[in-house]
Amino acid sequence: MSRDHAQSAETPFLELLARGASADAYEQPVLLARAEGGPADRIDALERAKHLALRVRSELEGRRRREAELSALFETAHDLAGLRDLDAVLRAIVQRARSLLGTDVAYLSLNDPERGDTYMRVTEGSVAARFQQLRLGMGEGLGGLVAQTARPYVTDDYFKDARFQHTGTIDAGVRDEGLVAILGVPLMLGHHVIGVLFAADRRARVFEREQIALLGSFAALASAAIDTANLLAETRSALAGLERANEIIRDRSGVIERASEVHDRLAELVLRGGGVHDVAAAVSQVLDGTVEFTDAAAAPEYALEASRADGHVVRHKDDWIAAVAAGDELFGALVLRGHPGLDPVDQLTLERAAMVTSLLLLARRSAAEAEQRVRGELLDDLLDARDRDPRLLDDRARRLHADLSAAHVVLVACLDATAADADQEAVARRRLWAAASHLAATRHGLAAARDGGTVLLLPLEDGDEATDLARRTARHLGRAVHEAVTVGASAPVRDLAARPDGVAAAHTEAGRCLDALRLLGRCGDGAAAEDFGFLGLLLAGDQNVPGFVERTIGQVVAYDERRGTELVRTLDAYFSCGMSPARTKEALHVHVNTVAQRLERVGRLLGDDWQSPERALEIQLALKLHRLSAPTRH
């Protein structure tokens, strides 16, 4: 390729660089040469020239951006040199930070030592009055996290970030402003955080490292402006305190490393799903002692309350007590046994372990409560037949380790004792709901609170009966809540995903069984609908005639419908003829062997005891109800 070719290839790109064209414009010379059918060596030369020009353009843009940043920092420093109005300087810092980072909003908050909270000092780009007037408690929100750690923090989605403490006041202000992505850097005076400088967008975005560093530079200038406005003596005192802190850190480097090891171990435990006793074991190794988690009732009361009140460990004889609490709720304590001497860093280690333990317990309980709600929602959908998509129902059930294709029994449980007032009754119902939810989770079933009681859907194991399951459930729930619990059960139901309306029918049947138990004075007991036979129709408030007929002679009716036989008619004639096969064959005008064969088939469908007095009475009643409910033939 000739030198002339190379120079001519560079010319159009130099012109583009000269006029500051966009990156897309650099494709035009190459595309034009190809369209004109130019030689390959010229096109190659243009490609190389294009890449070089784009690199130069990128470098120029980076330099221009850095020049703009340095210029803004220089102008801000110049403002500080001639400081007259602190608010004007802070406003200029916030405006320049917002402009250079290209965010929707920028704002600066300062701590108020007298009131013990934090307030908005300057905002730029804000449109919500409530956001501009926010006053926040120390340690709250993303700013609280920055202030506590004295490090920059960034969140891509504020409302989904659980690293910091959310409050209703802060969340409402952020929601009014419509903020999503927020970057906060600390304003430092010595080793004290006096405020936070923020840059925020109303959409999700990722802040680059250079942008974080730039905002940190503005924060440093803002701190300098505030420091200049304050007494010079306070600044010198802060610097002296920082020096002393550095000396202490150097002297105690070994202790700090041990504390860091504890922090890493506890973080690893939390991430891999460790339990309370795993935390105690890890801290035992670090503190070279025996650390145990105990219930609140087993810990020394005075020491436990003192630790809970001030949030620090308390010595009790040769032991150290750290309360494990969250808000007003006390879970127990971490107890370091037989270790009378404990330096401050080790005390802090035990306190952090107690905090991690409380978080683990809260997380475990939250997960259990969430699973209970999900189980209740699925059962509610089955009871109300809201979701008739079998695949969706099966998928939701599988996530809860439940199998809707197996045989299940619907049980309705209710407390028998009457509470003194509404509050006590609500507490008792919650205890029953909690016990039923735990039973459902352990039995791979479902549970939901409904109509003042609790409904369970439990799988029926091989060889088990609905009656046995109802009685065991009544005993189990009664022991759990320390009160008598009555349980009514339905007949077994199958293929719940394909027939969700069957759950609703079974629930109605179980409720009627519960009513029958209570009317008969069998409180604290359990029974299934099939235990009452036709008496269930008399005792229930809303008689379920089709259900009774289905349970009693449903198999015979279904057999006739499938095969076109006359077993129902033969049964009816058999009872009408005083259970005499000879008279029955005359009434039906068939051979006596035909009657015998039909009755044998009935026995195989209904069971060998179908002619016992009790079963015979129920079958006759079911036959009559079936005949009366059948459509009239014209």
VEXDREN-2710 file (C-alpha; in Angstrom, 1 decimal):
% VEXDREN-2710
k/r/px/py/pz
1/MET/0.0/0.0/0.0
2/SER/1.4/3.4/-1.0
3/ARG/2.0/6.2/1.4
4/ASP/-0.4/8.3/-0.6
5/HIS/-3.1/5.7/0.0
6/ALA/-2.5/5.8/3.7
7/GLN/-2.6/9.6/3.8
8/SER/-5.8/9.8/1.8
9/ALA/-7.4/7.2/4.0
10/GLU/-6.6/9.3/7.1
11/THR/-7.9/12.5/5.7
12/PRO/-11.7/12.0/6.1
13/PHE/-11.2/10.8/9.7
14/LEU/-9.1/13.8/10.6
15/GLU/-11.9/16.0/9.3
16/LEU/-14.4/14.0/11.5
17/LEU/-12.1/14.5/14.5
18/ALA/-11.8/18.2/13.8
19/ARG/-15.5/18.8/13.8
20/GLY/-16.2/16.4/16.7
21/ALA/-18.5/14.1/14.8
22/SER/-20.4/11.2/16.5
23/ALA/-19.0/7.7/16.6
24/ASP/-21.5/6.5/14.0
25/ALA/-20.1/9.0/11.4
26/TYR/-16.8/7.2/11.3
27/GLU/-18.4/4.3/9.5
28/GLN/-19.4/6.5/6.5
29/PRO/-16.0/6.7/4.7
30/VAL/-15.6/2.9/4.8
31/LEU/-19.2/2.3/3.6
32/LEU/-18.8/4.9/0.8
33/ALA/-15.5/3.3/-0.4
34/ARG/-17.2/-0.1/-0.5
35/ALA/-20.2/1.2/-2.3
36/GLU/-18.0/2.8/-5.0
37/GLY/-16.2/-0.5/-5.4
38/GLY/-12.8/0.8/-4.2
39/PRO/-9.7/-1.4/-4.2
40/ALA/-9.3/-3.7/-1.2
41/ASP/-6.0/-2.1/0.0
42/ARG/-7.8/1.3/0.2
43/ILE/-10.7/-0.2/2.2
44/ASP/-8.2/-1.9/4.5
45/ALA/-6.4/1.4/5.0
46/LEU/-9.7/3.1/5.7
47/GLU/-10.6/0.4/8.3
48/ARG/-7.2/0.9/10.1
49/ALA/-7.6/4.6/10.0
50/LYS/-11.1/4.4/11.3
51/HIS/-10.0/2.3/14.4
52/LEU/-7.1/4.7/15.0
53/ALA/-9.4/7.7/14.8
54/LEU/-12.0/6.1/17.1
55/ARG/-9.2/5.5/19.7
56/VAL/-8.1/9.1/19.4
57/ARG/-11.7/10.2/19.7
58/SER/-12.2/8.1/22.8
59/GLU/-9.0/9.4/24.3
60/LEU/-10.0/13.0/23.6
61/GLU/-13.4/12.4/25.1
62/GLY/-11.9/10.9/28.2
63/ARG/-9.5/13.9/28.5
64/ARG/-12.3/16.3/28.0
65/ARG/-14.3/14.6/30.7
66/ARG/-11.4/14.5/33.1
67/GLU/-10.7/18.2/32.3
68/ALA/-14.4/19.0/33.1
69/GLU/-14.1/17.1/36.4
70/LEU/-10.9/18.7/37.3
71/SER/-12.2/22.1/36.3
72/ALA/-15.3/21.6/38.5
73/LEU/-13.2/20.4/41.4
74/PHE/-10.8/23.4/40.9
75/GLU/-13.8/25.8/40.8
76/THR/-15.2/24.3/43.9
77/ALA/-11.8/24.6/45.6
78/HIS/-11.7/28.2/44.5
79/ASP/-15.1/28.7/46.1
80/LEU/-13.7/27.3/49.3
81/ALA/-10.8/29.7/49.2
82/GLY/-13.1/32.7/49.2
83/LEU/-15.7/31.1/51.4
84/ARG/-18.4/33.6/52.4
85/ASP/-21.7/31.6/52.3
86/LEU/-21.5/28.0/53.3
87/ASP/-25.0/27.2/51.8
88/ALA/-23.9/28.7/48.4
89/VAL/-20.7/26.5/48.4
90/LEU/-22.7/23.3/49.3
91/ARG/-25.3/24.1/46.7
92/ALA/-22.6/24.5/44.0
93/ILE/-21.0/21.2/45.0
94/VAL/-24.3/19.4/44.7
95/GLN/-25.2/21.0/41.4
96/ARG/-21.8/20.1/39.9
97/ALA/-21.9/16.6/41.2
98/ARG/-25.4/16.1/39.6
99/SER/-24.2/17.6/36.3
100/LEU/-21.0/15.6/36.0
101/LEU/-22.5/12.3/37.1
102/GLY/-25.6/12.9/34.8
103/THR/-28.1/11.9/37.5
104/ASP/-31.7/13.0/38.0
105/VAL/-31.2/14.2/41.6
106/ALA/-28.3/15.0/43.9
107/TYR/-28.6/15.9/47.6
108/LEU/-26.6/16.4/50.8
109/SER/-27.7/15.5/54.3
110/LEU/-26.0/16.6/57.6
111/ASN/-26.2/15.2/61.1
112/ASP/-27.8/17.3/63.8
113/PRO/-26.1/16.6/67.1
114/GLU/-28.6/18.5/69.2
115/ARG/-31.7/16.7/67.9
116/GLY/-29.8/13.4/67.4
117/ASP/-31.0/12.9/63.8
118/THR/-30.1/13.8/60.2
119/TYR/-31.7/16.4/57.9
120/MET/-31.6/17.4/54.2
121/ARG/-29.3/20.4/53.8
122/VAL/-29.2/20.8/50.0
123/THR/-31.2/19.2/47.2
124/GLU/-30.8/19.6/43.4
125/GLY/-33.3/18.2/40.9
126/SER/-35.8/17.2/43.6
127/VAL/-39.6/17.7/43.0
128/ALA/-41.2/16.1/46.1
129/ALA/-41.7/18.4/49.1
130/ARG/-41.8/15.5/51.6
131/PHE/-38.4/14.3/50.3
132/GLN/-36.8/17.7/50.6
133/GLN/-38.0/18.0/54.3
134/LEU/-37.0/14.5/55.4
135/ARG/-35.5/14.2/58.9
136/LEU/-34.1/10.7/59.6
137/GLY/-33.1/8.9/62.7
138/MET/-29.5/7.9/63.1
139/GLY/-28.7/4.6/61.4
140/GLU/-31.8/4.6/59.2
141/GLY/-31.9/4.2/55.4
142/LEU/-29.0/4.0/52.9
143/GLY/-27.5/7.1/54.5
144/GLY/-27.5/5.3/57.9
145/LEU/-25.5/2.5/56.3
146/VAL/-23.0/4.9/54.9
147/ALA/-22.7/6.8/58.2
148/GLN/-22.3/3.6/60.2
149/THR/-19.5/2.1/57.9
150/ALA/-18.0/5.4/56.7
151/ARG/-17.8/3.8/53.3
152/PRO/-19.6/4.6/50.0
153/TYR/-22.6/2.4/49.2
154/VAL/-24.5/2.0/46.0
155/THR/-27.9/0.3/45.4
156/ASP/-29.2/-0.5/42.0
157/ASP/-32.8/-0.9/43.3
158/TYR/-33.5/0.9/46.6
159/PHE/-36.7/-0.9/47.6
160/LYS/-35.3/-4.4/47.0
161/ASP/-32.1/-3.8/48.9
162/ALA/-32.1/-5.3/52.5
163/ARG/-28.6/-4.3/53.5
164/PHE/-29.9/-1.2/55.3
165/GLN/-32.8/-0.4/57.6
166/HIS/-35.9/0.7/55.8
167/THR/-38.5/2.9/57.6
168/GLY/-41.9/4.0/56.5
169/THR/-40.9/7.7/56.6
170/ILE/-37.8/7.3/54.4
171/ASP/-39.4/4.9/52.0
172/ALA/-42.4/7.2/51.5
173/GLY/-40.1/10.1/50.7
174/VAL/-38.0/8.1/48.3
175/ARG/-41.2/6.8/46.7
176/ASP/-42.6/10.3/46.3
177/GLU/-39.3/11.3/44.5
178/GLY/-39.4/8.2/42.4
179/LEU/-35.8/7.2/43.1
180/VAL/-34.5/3.8/42.2
181/ALA/-30.7/3.8/42.0
182/ILE/-28.8/5.7/44.8
183/LEU/-25.1/6.3/45.5
184/GLY/-24.1/7.7/48.8
185/VAL/-20.6/8.7/50.0
186/PRO/-19.7/9.9/53.5
187/LEU/-18.8/13.4/54.5
188/MET/-15.9/12.9/56.9
189/LEU/-14.4/15.2/59.5
190/GLY/-11.5/13.3/60.9
191/HIS/-12.9/9.9/61.7
192/HIS/-16.4/11.3/62.3
193/VAL/-19.2/11.1/59.6
194/ILE/-21.0/14.4/59.7
195/GLY/-23.3/13.7/56.7
196/VAL/-23.7/12.0/53.3
197/LEU/-23.6/13.2/49.7
198/PHE/-25.9/11.4/47.4
199/ALA/-26.4/11.0/43.6
200/ALA/-29.6/9.3/42.5
201/ASP/-31.6/8.3/39.4
202/ARG/-35.2/7.5/38.8
203/ARG/-34.3/4.4/36.9
204/ALA/-32.0/1.5/37.5
205/ARG/-28.3/2.2/36.7
206/VAL/-24.8/1.0/37.6
207/PHE/-22.4/3.6/39.0
208/GLU/-18.9/3.2/37.7
209/ARG/-15.9/3.2/40.0
210/GLU/-14.7/6.5/38.5
211/GLN/-18.1/8.1/39.3
212/ILE/-17.9/6.9/42.9
213/ALA/-14.5/8.3/43.2
214/LEU/-15.6/11.6/41.7
215/LEU/-18.5/11.9/44.1
216/GLY/-16.1/11.1/46.9
217/SER/-14.0/14.0/45.8
218/PHE/-16.9/16.3/45.9
219/ALA/-17.8/14.9/49.4
220/ALA/-14.3/15.7/50.5
221/LEU/-14.7/19.3/49.3
222/ALA/-18.1/19.6/51.0
223/SER/-16.5/18.3/54.2
224/ALA/-13.8/20.9/53.9
225/ALA/-16.3/23.6/53.4
226/ILE/-18.2/22.6/56.5
227/ASP/-14.9/22.2/58.4
228/THR/-13.8/25.7/57.4
229/ALA/-17.1/27.1/58.6
230/ASN/-16.7/25.4/62.0
231/LEU/-14.2/26.2/64.7
232/LEU/-10.6/25.4/63.7
233/ALA/-10.0/23.9/67.2
234/GLU/-12.7/21.2/66.5
235/THR/-10.8/20.2/63.3
236/ARG/-7.5/19.9/65.2
237/SER/-9.2/17.9/67.9
238/ALA/-10.7/15.5/65.3
239/LEU/-7.3/15.1/63.7
240/ALA/-5.7/14.4/67.0
241/GLY/-8.3/11.8/67.8
242/LEU/-7.7/10.2/64.5
243/GLU/-4.0/9.9/65.3
244/ARG/-4.8/8.3/68.6
245/ALA/-7.1/5.9/66.8
246/ASN/-4.4/5.0/64.3
247/GLU/-2.0/4.3/67.2
248/ILE/-4.5/2.0/68.9
249/ILE/-5.1/0.2/65.6
250/ARG/-1.4/-0.4/65.1
251/ASP/-1.0/-1.6/68.7
252/ARG/-4.0/-3.9/68.5
253/SER/-3.5/-5.2/64.9
254/GLY/-3.5/-8.9/66.1
255/VAL/-6.8/-8.4/68.0
256/ILE/-8.4/-6.7/65.0
257/GLU/-7.3/-9.5/62.7
258/ARG/-9.0/-11.9/65.1
259/ALA/-12.2/-9.8/65.0
260/SER/-12.0/-9.8/61.2
261/GLU/-11.7/-13.6/61.2
262/VAL/-14.9/-13.8/63.3
263/HIS/-16.7/-11.5/60.9
264/ASP/-15.7/-13.6/57.9
265/ARG/-16.7/-16.8/59.7
266/LEU/-20.1/-15.5/60.7
267/ALA/-20.7/-14.1/57.2
268/GLU/-19.8/-17.5/55.7
269/LEU/-22.2/-19.2/58.1
270/VAL/-25.0/-16.9/57.1
271/LEU/-24.4/-17.4/53.4
272/ARG/-24.3/-21.2/53.5
273/GLY/-27.4/-21.4/55.7
274/GLY/-25.8/-22.2/59.1
275/GLY/-27.9/-22.4/62.2
276/VAL/-27.8/-21.0/65.7
277/HIS/-25.5/-23.7/67.1
278/ASP/-23.1/-23.3/64.2
279/VAL/-22.6/-19.6/65.2
280/ALA/-22.0/-20.6/68.8
281/ALA/-19.4/-23.2/67.7
282/ALA/-17.6/-20.7/65.5
283/VAL/-17.4/-18.1/68.3
284/SER/-16.3/-20.8/70.8
285/GLN/-13.2/-21.4/68.6
286/VAL/-12.3/-17.8/68.3
287/LEU/-12.8/-16.9/72.0
288/ASP/-11.2/-20.1/73.1
289/GLY/-14.1/-21.0/75.4
290/THR/-17.5/-22.6/75.4
291/VAL/-20.4/-20.5/73.9
292/GLU/-23.9/-21.9/74.1
293/PHE/-27.3/-20.6/72.9
294/THR/-29.9/-20.9/75.6
295/ASP/-33.6/-20.0/75.9
296/ALA/-34.5/-16.9/77.7
297/ALA/-36.0/-18.9/80.6
298/ALA/-32.6/-20.7/81.1
299/ALA/-30.5/-17.6/81.2
300/PRO/-29.9/-15.4/84.4
301/GLU/-32.8/-13.0/84.4
302/TYR/-31.0/-9.9/85.7
303/ALA/-28.0/-10.2/83.3
304/LEU/-30.2/-11.0/80.4
305/GLU/-32.4/-8.0/80.9
306/ALA/-29.3/-5.7/81.4
307/SER/-27.7/-7.0/78.2
308/ARG/-31.0/-6.5/76.3
309/ALA/-31.4/-3.0/77.6
310/ASP/-28.0/-1.6/76.6
311/GLY/-27.1/-4.0/73.7
312/HIS/-23.8/-5.1/75.3
313/VAL/-22.6/-8.2/77.0
314/VAL/-23.0/-8.5/80.7
315/ARG/-20.8/-10.4/83.1
316/HIS/-22.5/-12.9/85.4
317/LYS/-20.1/-14.6/87.9
318/ASP/-17.6/-16.3/85.6
319/ASP/-19.9/-16.2/82.5
320/TRP/-20.7/-13.5/79.9
321/ILE/-24.3/-13.0/78.7
322/ALA/-25.3/-11.5/75.4
323/ALA/-29.0/-11.1/74.8
324/VAL/-30.3/-12.4/71.4
325/ALA/-33.1/-10.0/70.7
326/ALA/-34.8/-8.1/67.9
327/GLY/-36.8/-5.1/68.8
328/ASP/-39.1/-6.0/71.7
329/GLU/-38.8/-9.7/71.1
330/LEU/-36.3/-11.7/73.2
331/PHE/-35.2/-15.1/71.7
332/GLY/-32.6/-16.1/74.3
333/ALA/-28.9/-15.5/74.9
334/LEU/-25.4/-16.5/73.9
335/VAL/-23.5/-17.5/77.1
336/LEU/-19.7/-17.7/77.2
337/ARG/-19.0/-20.2/80.1
338/GLY/-16.1/-19.9/82.6
339/HIS/-14.3/-17.0/81.0
340/PRO/-14.1/-14.2/83.6
341/GLY/-11.5/-12.1/81.7
342/LEU/-12.7/-10.7/78.4
343/ASP/-11.2/-7.7/76.5
344/PRO/-13.4/-5.2/74.7
345/VAL/-12.8/-6.6/71.2
346/ASP/-13.8/-10.1/72.4
347/GLN/-16.9/-8.6/74.0
348/LEU/-17.7/-7.0/70.7
349/THR/-17.2/-10.3/69.0
350/LEU/-19.8/-12.0/71.3
351/GLU/-22.2/-9.1/70.8
352/ARG/-21.9/-9.4/67.0
353/ALA/-22.5/-13.1/67.3
354/ALA/-25.6/-12.4/69.3
355/MET/-26.8/-10.0/66.6
356/VAL/-26.1/-12.6/63.8
357/THR/-28.0/-15.2/65.8
358/SER/-31.0/-13.0/66.1
359/LEU/-31.0/-12.3/62.4
360/LEU/-30.8/-16.1/61.7
361/LEU/-33.7/-16.7/63.9
362/LEU/-35.7/-13.9/62.4
363/ALA/-34.9/-15.2/58.9
364/ARG/-35.9/-18.7/59.7
365/ARG/-39.2/-17.6/61.2
366/SER/-39.9/-15.3/58.3
367/ALA/-39.2/-18.2/55.9
368/ALA/-41.6/-20.4/57.9
369/GLU/-44.3/-17.7/58.0
370/ALA/-43.9/-17.2/54.2
371/GLU/-44.3/-20.9/53.5
372/GLN/-47.4/-21.0/55.8
373/ARG/-48.9/-18.1/53.8
374/VAL/-48.1/-19.9/50.5
375/ARG/-49.7/-23.1/51.7
376/GLY/-52.8/-21.2/52.9
377/GLU/-53.1/-19.4/49.6
378/LEU/-53.0/-22.6/47.6
379/LEU/-55.6/-24.3/49.8
380/ASP/-57.8/-21.1/49.6
381/ASP/-57.6/-21.4/45.8
382/LEU/-58.5/-25.1/45.9
383/LEU/-61.4/-24.4/48.3
384/ASP/-62.7/-21.5/46.2
385/ALA/-61.9/-23.3/42.9
386/ARG/-60.3/-20.0/41.7
387/ASP/-57.5/-21.6/39.7
388/ARG/-58.6/-24.5/37.5
389/ASP/-55.3/-24.9/35.6
390/PRO/-54.2/-28.4/36.7
391/ARG/-50.6/-27.8/35.6
392/LEU/-50.3/-24.6/37.6
393/LEU/-51.9/-26.2/40.7
394/ASP/-49.5/-29.1/40.4
395/ASP/-46.5/-26.9/40.0
396/ARG/-47.4/-24.8/43.1
397/ALA/-48.0/-27.9/45.1
398/ARG/-44.7/-29.5/44.1
399/ARG/-42.8/-26.4/45.3
400/LEU/-44.4/-27.1/48.7
401/HIS/-43.6/-30.8/48.5
402/ALA/-47.3/-31.7/48.2
403/ASP/-48.7/-34.3/45.8
404/LEU/-52.2/-33.4/44.6
405/SER/-52.6/-36.7/42.7
406/ALA/-52.5/-38.7/46.0
407/ALA/-55.6/-39.3/48.1
408/HIS/-56.3/-36.5/50.6
409/VAL/-58.7/-35.8/53.4
410/VAL/-60.1/-32.3/54.1
411/LEU/-60.3/-31.6/57.9
412/VAL/-62.0/-28.8/59.7
413/ALA/-60.6/-28.0/63.2
414/CYS/-62.2/-25.8/65.7
415/LEU/-61.5/-24.8/69.4
416/ASP/-64.3/-25.9/71.8
417/ALA/-63.6/-23.5/74.7
418/THR/-65.2/-20.0/74.5
419/ALA/-62.7/-17.1/75.2
420/ALA/-63.5/-14.4/77.7
421/ASP/-63.1/-11.6/75.2
422/ALA/-62.4/-11.1/71.5
423/ASP/-58.7/-10.5/72.0
424/GLN/-58.2/-13.8/73.8
425/GLU/-60.3/-15.6/71.2
426/ALA/-58.1/-14.2/68.4
427/VAL/-54.9/-15.3/70.3
428/ALA/-56.4/-18.8/70.7
429/ARG/-57.2/-19.0/67.0
430/ARG/-53.7/-17.9/66.0
431/ARG/-52.3/-20.7/68.2
432/LEU/-54.5/-23.2/66.5
433/TRP/-53.5/-21.8/63.0
434/ALA/-49.8/-22.0/63.9
435/ALA/-50.1/-25.6/65.2
436/ALA/-52.1/-26.7/62.1
437/SER/-49.6/-25.0/59.8
438/HIS/-46.8/-26.8/61.4
439/LEU/-48.6/-30.1/61.1
440/ALA/-49.4/-29.5/57.5
441/ALA/-45.8/-28.7/56.7
442/THR/-44.5/-31.8/58.4
443/ARG/-47.1/-34.0/56.7
444/HIS/-46.7/-32.5/53.2
445/GLY/-50.2/-31.1/53.3
446/LEU/-51.8/-27.6/53.3
447/ALA/-53.5/-25.5/56.0
448/ALA/-55.6/-22.3/55.9
449/ALA/-57.5/-20.1/58.4
450/ARG/-61.2/-20.1/57.5
451/ASP/-64.5/-19.2/59.0
452/GLY/-63.1/-18.8/62.6
453/GLY/-61.4/-22.2/62.5
454/THR/-58.6/-23.9/60.5
455/VAL/-58.9/-26.1/57.4
456/LEU/-56.3/-28.8/56.6
457/LEU/-55.7/-30.9/53.5
458/LEU/-53.6/-33.9/54.5
459/PRO/-52.5/-36.9/52.5
460/LEU/-54.0/-40.3/53.4
461/GLU/-51.4/-42.9/53.9
462/ASP/-51.8/-46.5/52.7
463/GLY/-54.0/-48.5/55.1
464/ASP/-55.1/-45.4/56.9
465/GLU/-58.8/-44.3/57.3
466/ALA/-60.2/-40.8/57.3
467/THR/-61.6/-41.4/60.8
468/ASP/-58.2/-42.4/62.2
469/LEU/-56.6/-39.3/60.6
470/ALA/-59.3/-37.0/62.1
471/ARG/-58.8/-38.4/65.6
472/ARG/-55.0/-38.2/65.5
473/THR/-55.3/-34.6/64.2
474/ALA/-57.7/-33.7/67.1
475/ARG/-55.3/-35.1/69.7
476/HIS/-52.2/-33.5/68.1
477/LEU/-53.7/-30.0/67.8
478/GLY/-55.2/-30.3/71.3
479/ARG/-51.8/-31.1/72.8
480/ALA/-50.2/-28.2/70.8
481/VAL/-52.7/-25.5/71.9
482/HIS/-53.5/-27.0/75.4
483/GLU/-57.2/-26.9/74.7
484/ALA/-59.8/-29.3/73.3
485/VAL/-59.9/-29.3/69.5
486/THR/-62.7/-30.9/67.5
487/VAL/-62.0/-32.1/64.0
488/GLY/-64.4/-33.1/61.3
489/ALA/-63.1/-34.9/58.2
490/SER/-64.4/-35.6/54.7
491/ALA/-64.2/-38.8/52.8
492/PRO/-61.0/-39.2/50.8
493/VAL/-60.7/-37.1/47.6
494/ARG/-58.3/-37.7/44.7
495/ASP/-56.9/-35.9/41.7
496/LEU/-57.3/-32.5/43.3
497/ALA/-55.5/-30.6/40.6
498/ALA/-57.9/-31.9/37.9
499/ARG/-61.0/-31.6/40.2
500/PRO/-60.5/-28.5/42.4
501/ASP/-64.2/-28.3/43.0
502/GLY/-63.9/-31.7/44.8
503/VAL/-61.9/-29.9/47.6
504/ALA/-64.8/-27.4/48.1
505/ALA/-67.3/-30.2/48.3
506/ALA/-65.1/-32.2/50.7
507/HIS/-64.7/-29.0/52.9
508/THR/-68.5/-28.7/53.1
509/GLU/-68.7/-32.4/54.1
510/ALA/-66.0/-32.0/56.8
511/GLY/-67.8/-28.9/58.2
512/ARG/-71.1/-30.9/58.5
513/CYS/-69.2/-33.7/60.2
514/LEU/-67.8/-31.1/62.7
515/ASP/-71.3/-29.8/63.3
516/ALA/-72.6/-33.3/63.9
517/LEU/-69.8/-34.0/66.5
518/ARG/-70.6/-30.8/68.4
519/LEU/-74.3/-31.5/68.4
520/LEU/-73.7/-35.0/69.8
521/GLY/-71.5/-33.5/72.5
522/ARG/-68.3/-35.2/71.2
523/CYS/-66.1/-32.1/71.7
524/GLY/-62.4/-32.7/71.5
525/ASP/-62.9/-35.7/69.3
526/GLY/-62.4/-36.4/65.6
527/ALA/-64.6/-38.2/63.1
528/ALA/-65.2/-38.6/59.4
529/ALA/-68.4/-38.0/57.5
530/GLU/-68.7/-41.7/56.7
531/ASP/-68.9/-42.5/60.5
532/PHE/-72.4/-41.0/60.8
533/GLY/-74.1/-42.5/57.8
534/PHE/-77.7/-41.1/57.4
535/LEU/-77.5/-39.6/60.9
536/GLY/-75.2/-37.0/59.4
537/LEU/-78.1/-35.9/57.2
538/LEU/-80.3/-35.4/60.2
539/LEU/-77.7/-33.6/62.4
540/ALA/-76.2/-31.4/59.8
541/GLY/-77.7/-27.9/59.2
542/ASP/-77.6/-28.2/55.4
543/GLN/-78.3/-31.8/54.3
544/ASN/-75.9/-33.1/51.7
545/VAL/-78.2/-35.6/49.9
546/PRO/-76.0/-36.2/46.9
547/GLY/-73.0/-36.7/49.1
548/PHE/-74.8/-39.3/51.2
549/VAL/-76.0/-41.2/48.1
550/GLU/-72.6/-41.1/46.6
551/ARG/-70.9/-42.5/49.7
552/THR/-73.5/-45.2/50.2
553/ILE/-74.4/-46.6/46.8
554/GLY/-72.3/-44.4/44.4
555/GLN/-70.2/-47.4/43.2
556/VAL/-73.3/-49.4/42.3
557/VAL/-74.9/-46.4/40.4
558/ALA/-71.6/-45.8/38.6
559/TYR/-71.4/-49.5/37.6
560/ASP/-74.9/-49.4/36.1
561/GLU/-74.0/-46.3/34.1
562/ARG/-70.8/-47.8/32.8
563/ARG/-72.1/-51.3/32.0
564/GLY/-75.8/-50.7/31.3
565/THR/-76.7/-53.2/34.1
566/GLU/-79.7/-53.0/36.6
567/LEU/-78.0/-53.4/39.9
568/VAL/-79.8/-50.4/41.5
569/ARG/-83.2/-51.7/40.3
570/THR/-82.3/-55.2/41.6
571/LEU/-81.3/-53.8/45.0
572/ASP/-84.5/-51.7/45.2
573/ALA/-86.6/-54.8/44.4
574/TYR/-84.6/-57.0/46.8
575/PHE/-85.4/-54.7/49.8
576/SER/-89.0/-54.2/48.7
577/CYS/-89.4/-58.0/48.7
578/GLY/-88.1/-58.4/52.3
579/MET/-84.6/-59.4/51.1
580/SER/-86.0/-62.6/49.6
581/PRO/-84.3/-63.7/46.3
582/ALA/-87.3/-65.8/45.3
583/ARG/-89.8/-62.9/45.5
584/THR/-87.3/-60.6/43.9
585/LYS/-86.9/-62.7/40.8
586/GLU/-90.7/-62.7/40.4
587/ALA/-90.9/-58.9/40.8
588/LEU/-88.1/-58.5/38.2
589/HIS/-89.3/-61.4/36.0
590/VAL/-85.8/-62.9/35.8
591/HIS/-84.3/-66.2/36.9
592/VAL/-83.3/-66.6/40.5
593/ASN/-79.7/-67.2/39.4
594/THR/-79.7/-63.8/37.8
595/VAL/-80.8/-62.2/41.1
596/ALA/-78.0/-64.1/42.9
597/GLN/-75.3/-63.0/40.4
598/ARG/-76.4/-59.4/40.7
599/LEU/-76.4/-59.4/44.5
600/GLU/-73.0/-61.0/44.4
601/ARG/-71.7/-58.2/42.3
602/VAL/-73.3/-55.7/44.7
603/GLY/-71.5/-57.3/47.5
604/ARG/-68.2/-56.9/45.7
605/LEU/-68.9/-53.2/45.2
606/LEU/-70.3/-52.3/48.6
607/GLY/-68.4/-54.8/50.9
608/ASP/-69.4/-58.0/52.5
609/ASP/-71.3/-56.3/55.4
610/TRP/-73.8/-54.6/53.1
611/GLN/-76.7/-56.7/54.3
612/SER/-76.0/-56.0/58.0
613/PRO/-78.9/-54.1/59.7
614/GLU/-77.1/-50.8/59.9
615/ARG/-75.7/-50.9/56.4
616/ALA/-79.0/-52.2/55.0
617/LEU/-80.9/-49.3/56.5
618/GLU/-78.5/-46.7/55.0
619/ILE/-78.6/-48.4/51.6
620/GLN/-82.4/-48.4/51.6
621/LEU/-82.4/-44.7/52.5
622/ALA/-79.9/-44.0/49.8
623/LEU/-81.9/-45.9/47.2
624/LYS/-85.0/-44.0/48.1
625/LEU/-83.2/-40.6/48.0
626/HIS/-81.6/-41.6/44.7
627/ARG/-85.0/-42.6/43.2
628/LEU/-86.6/-39.3/44.5
629/SER/-83.8/-37.2/43.1
630/ALA/-83.8/-38.9/39.7
631/PRO/-85.4/-36.9/36.8
632/THR/-89.1/-37.9/36.1
633/ARG/-89.4/-40.1/32.9
634/HIS/-92.4/-39.2/30.7
END
